[in-house]
Amino acid sequence: MIITGEITLPAPREVVFQVLQNAPFFASCVEGLRDLKEIDATHYDAVLDTKVAYMKFTFKVSIEVTRLLPPERIEAKIEGTPLGIVGRFTAVSTTDLIDAGSETVVKYAIDANLTGKLGSMGQPVLKSKAREMEQKFAEKMRAAFAGPAPPSPSPLVGEGRGGSGGLGTAAVPHTTTPTPDPSPQGGGEKKDSGAAS
């Protein structure tokens, strides 16, 4: 099953690339993703809770960032095992960032495969769920970039690792709803957004 799409974000490509590397921010945009844990610079574990048709699933998920080409491309491999049933979810994700002046077009493709009980649910049902998750992800990304300043990457992203930090190299908190650091990139005065973190 291949899912493709694009999102236009009102920020320069370099900024979007850095923000997408922030694992807590990225995770906060994926509905149902929780307990994100950084294993190393390119490997993460998490839990994904979701409902497909009338069935609820909890997946133990592993993410590996397989290729970074700043600020143009991020590639990752995702594997998930549902708890309580036989099956497996694997996916390869490719994200390309295209410079559009003051905006960035984020084009993505996800090639997903499901086995076991998940695979028997049928492509139309699974594709519908994937599109629903994709739409919510895009809404959260657009909302994050719609404010007066785009979300800032964690100050630790890429630090000490040559800038190749995968989805994020900051210490990843063990919270269910991670949020990006609202401070402007590069330091300076901290703006009070009025929102609790």
C-alpha positions as CSV (number, residue, x, y, z in Angstrom):
1,M,0.0,0.0,0.0
2,I,1.6,3.3,-1.1
3,I,0.4,6.6,0.4
4,T,1.7,9.9,-1.2
5,G,0.9,13.5,-0.6
6,E,2.2,17.0,0.0
7,I,2.0,19.8,2.5
8,T,3.0,23.4,1.9
9,L,4.4,25.1,5.0
10,P,5.0,28.9,5.3
11,A,8.7,28.6,6.3
12,P,12.1,28.3,4.5
13,R,13.3,24.8,3.6
14,E,16.2,24.8,6.1
15,V,13.9,25.7,9.0
16,V,11.3,23.0,8.0
17,F,14.1,20.4,7.7
18,Q,15.4,21.3,11.2
19,V,11.9,21.2,12.8
20,L,11.1,17.8,11.2
21,Q,14.2,16.4,12.8
22,N,12.9,17.3,16.3
23,A,11.5,13.9,17.4
24,P,9.2,15.3,20.1
25,F,7.7,17.8,17.7
26,F,7.3,15.2,15.0
27,A,5.7,12.7,17.4
28,S,3.3,15.4,18.6
29,C,1.9,15.6,15.1
30,V,1.2,11.9,14.7
31,E,-2.2,11.0,16.3
32,G,-1.9,8.2,18.9
33,L,1.9,8.2,19.0
34,R,3.2,8.1,22.6
35,D,6.1,7.1,24.8
36,L,8.7,8.2,22.3
37,K,12.2,7.1,23.4
38,E,15.5,7.9,21.6
39,I,17.7,4.8,21.4
40,D,20.5,6.6,19.5
41,A,20.9,9.3,16.8
42,T,18.9,7.3,14.2
43,H,16.7,4.9,16.2
44,Y,13.6,5.5,18.2
45,D,11.0,3.3,19.9
46,A,7.4,4.4,20.6
47,V,3.8,3.1,21.1
48,L,1.0,3.8,18.7
49,D,-2.6,3.5,19.6
50,T,-5.1,3.5,16.8
51,K,-8.5,2.3,15.7
52,V,-9.1,0.7,12.4
53,A,-12.8,0.1,11.5
54,Y,-14.2,-1.3,14.7
55,M,-11.0,-2.7,16.2
56,K,-8.5,-0.9,18.5
57,F,-4.8,-1.7,18.1
58,T,-1.7,-0.9,20.1
59,F,1.6,-1.2,18.3
60,K,5.1,-1.3,19.6
61,V,6.9,0.8,17.0
62,S,10.6,1.1,16.0
63,I,11.8,3.9,13.8
64,E,15.1,4.0,12.0
65,V,16.3,7.1,10.1
66,T,18.1,5.5,7.1
67,R,19.2,8.5,5.2
68,L,19.5,12.3,5.7
69,L,20.3,14.7,2.9
70,P,19.9,18.2,4.6
71,P,17.9,20.2,3.8
72,E,16.3,18.1,1.0
73,R,15.4,14.6,2.1
74,I,14.7,12.3,5.0
75,E,14.2,8.6,4.7
76,A,13.1,6.2,7.4
77,K,12.1,2.6,8.0
78,I,9.2,1.9,10.5
79,E,8.3,-1.4,11.9
80,G,5.4,-2.1,14.2
81,T,4.1,-5.2,16.1
82,P,0.5,-5.1,17.3
83,L,0.2,-6.2,20.9
84,G,-2.2,-9.1,21.5
85,I,-2.6,-10.3,17.9
86,V,-0.4,-11.9,15.2
87,G,0.8,-9.6,12.6
88,R,3.4,-7.0,11.6
89,F,3.5,-3.5,10.1
90,T,6.5,-2.4,8.0
91,A,6.9,0.9,6.1
92,V,9.5,2.9,4.3
93,S,9.0,6.6,4.3
94,T,10.6,9.2,2.0
95,T,10.2,12.9,2.6
96,D,11.4,15.5,0.1
97,L,11.5,19.2,0.9
98,I,11.2,21.5,-2.1
99,D,12.2,25.2,-1.8
100,A,9.3,27.5,-2.9
101,G,10.8,30.8,-1.9
102,S,9.4,31.7,1.6
103,E,7.5,28.4,1.7
104,T,8.4,24.8,1.6
105,V,6.6,22.0,-0.2
106,V,6.9,18.8,1.8
107,K,6.3,15.8,-0.5
108,Y,6.1,12.4,1.1
109,A,5.6,8.7,0.1
110,I,5.0,5.8,2.4
111,D,5.2,2.3,1.2
112,A,3.4,0.2,3.9
113,N,2.9,-3.6,4.2
114,L,0.8,-5.4,6.7
115,T,0.7,-9.1,7.6
116,G,-1.4,-11.3,9.8
117,K,-4.8,-10.2,11.0
118,L,-4.0,-6.6,10.0
119,G,-3.3,-7.5,6.4
120,S,-6.6,-9.4,6.2
121,M,-8.6,-6.3,6.9
122,G,-8.4,-5.2,3.3
123,Q,-6.7,-2.4,1.4
124,P,-9.7,0.0,1.3
125,V,-10.1,0.0,5.1
126,L,-6.4,0.4,5.8
127,K,-6.0,3.1,3.1
128,S,-8.9,5.0,4.6
129,K,-7.3,4.9,8.0
130,A,-4.0,6.0,6.6
131,R,-5.6,9.0,4.8
132,E,-7.4,9.9,8.1
133,M,-4.1,9.9,10.0
134,E,-2.3,11.8,7.2
135,Q,-5.0,14.5,7.2
136,K,-4.7,15.0,11.0
137,F,-0.9,15.1,10.7
138,A,-1.0,17.7,8.0
139,E,-3.5,19.8,10.1
140,K,-1.1,19.7,13.1
141,M,1.9,20.6,11.0
142,R,0.1,23.6,9.3
143,A,-1.2,24.8,12.7
144,A,2.4,24.7,14.2
145,F,3.8,26.8,11.3
146,A,0.8,29.2,11.2
147,G,1.8,31.2,14.3
148,P,4.0,34.3,14.3
149,A,7.1,32.1,14.1
150,P,7.5,28.4,13.1
151,P,8.3,25.9,15.9
152,S,11.9,25.9,16.8
153,P,14.0,22.8,16.7
154,S,15.4,21.7,20.0
155,P,18.7,23.4,20.6
156,L,20.3,19.9,20.8
157,V,19.2,18.8,17.4
158,G,22.3,17.6,15.6
159,E,24.6,18.9,18.4
160,G,27.6,16.7,18.8
161,R,26.6,14.4,16.0
162,G,27.6,16.4,13.0
163,G,24.0,17.5,12.3
164,S,22.8,14.2,11.2
165,G,20.3,13.6,14.0
166,G,17.5,11.7,12.3
167,L,14.1,12.6,13.4
168,G,15.7,14.4,16.4
169,T,18.7,14.1,18.5
170,A,17.5,16.0,21.5
171,A,16.9,14.0,24.7
172,V,13.3,12.8,24.1
173,P,11.0,13.2,27.1
174,H,8.7,10.2,28.0
175,T,5.5,12.1,27.7
176,T,2.3,11.2,25.8
177,T,2.1,14.6,24.0
178,P,5.5,16.1,23.3
179,T,5.5,19.7,22.1
180,P,8.2,21.8,20.4
181,D,10.3,24.4,22.2
182,P,8.6,27.7,21.5
183,S,11.8,29.8,21.8
184,P,13.1,31.4,18.5
185,Q,16.0,29.6,16.8
186,G,19.4,30.9,17.5
187,G,18.6,32.3,21.0
188,G,17.6,35.8,21.7
189,E,14.6,37.0,23.7
190,K,12.1,34.3,24.6
191,K,8.5,35.2,23.5
192,D,5.7,34.3,25.8
193,S,3.2,32.5,23.6
194,G,0.7,32.4,26.4
195,A,0.4,28.6,26.0
196,A,1.4,26.1,28.7
197,S,3.9,23.5,27.6
